[in-house]
Amino acid sequence: MAPHSLSSFAFTLLLVLPFHTFCSSRGLSVSMDDNSDAAPPPLAGICAAAVAVHGYECQEFDVITDDGYILSVQRIPEGRGEGSASGPNRPPVLLQHGVLVDGMTWLVNPPEQSLAMILADNGFDVWISNIRGTRFSRRHVTLDPSTPEFWDWTWDDLVFHDLPAIFELVFKQTGQKIHYVGHSMGTLMALASFSEGKQIDKVRSAALLSPIAYLSHMTTALGVLVARAFIGEITTLFGLAEFNPKGEPVSNFLKALCTDPEVDCYDLLASLTGKNCCLNNYTVERFLKNEPQSTATKNLVHLAQTVRDGILSRYDYGNANFNEEHYGESKPPVYDLSKIPRDLPIYLSYGGEDALSDVKDVENLLDSLKLHDEDKLHVQYIKDYAHADFIMGETAKDIVFNQIIAFFRSQQ
């Protein structure tokens, strides 16, 4: 393997390192059957497990992408408080999770600290998406999740297939343009989509938390060690179409990694995401009972290419002829973020301690948006926030969520 590839593959593994290790080292039990190929019964879904139990109305939807994947979507149409003001004109908000997690990631905090419930209680019609391959979206009209063909996709396909299907569902159900919230890879999906002119006719505004676009300055304490340890496992792991963080190859790698005296398995979350200031044990344990989720190995390779190449482009097949076959040119097309409509309202929030969405990479993103209308681009920098604080932090309601609500209301 070429030396420049090591940091790319290190990034791939660093995305999943904390979760299993936290479970084993803290004695937590993860009993979720995230490998079930069958569509879950309605009562087994996110609504019943994490929303209705708190007294909120919740509806389950399925939507089929134009390439045949069946995605699970949840709707919280109204809040439970006095100010919930139910009705047909509540502005819709779509919450899009990141890689190796699903829609549950928005719901692991108590209701008063969860963005989904806070939005519902503040008069918004909340929609939660689950991309292909995650627990409740392991379905296809013809393909079976046990076959490699089911996992032949990257985040390009989320941009061109999943996101359009979900936007269309929400738009048809509500008849209104949509406020979008993305975290981590959820921001990447939106930025790439908007740069291609996709969903522009259906989006009202976008809030991007811990934005991922450029990754070449990503800082992770375990990068060098993971690259060195992982090189012997690459053939085994990348022989799998499905990248399952709970599967044996990854588990074996983690066990070996934890024997290294340089590694503190209790602190891998901080080593991955940066030093999160504001997580508590309750939230972390709920998170670990539900996550991580599978993704396509090809998807992680695509993300690793972003780390390696320092640009945002479509998947590189590693061969000029293959690229020519797929794109009509020898190199994969680049996503030009400067083509995002300048008048699209964007709220962008990033943290000084974030090891994945590094400050320098966010500055590169902002440079791509330098021609954006000044009154349409709102930037928030939180010095002590790391990657997970933006969705699970105890202080996120006051520091981030309330600002998002004010931003959305200003765009009505």
LINZIVEN-V27083 format. One line per field, one symbol per residue. burial: # if it has 16 or more other C-alpha atoms within 10 Angstrom, else .. Layout:
# LINZIVEN-V27083
burial: ???
This chain:
# LINZIVEN-V27083
burial: ....###################......#...##.#.#.....####.##....#####.####..#############...###...####################.#.############################....#....##.###############.###..#.#####################.###.######################..##.##......#...######..###.##..##......##.############...##########################..#######....##......###..########.################.##.###..#..#....#......##############..######.##....
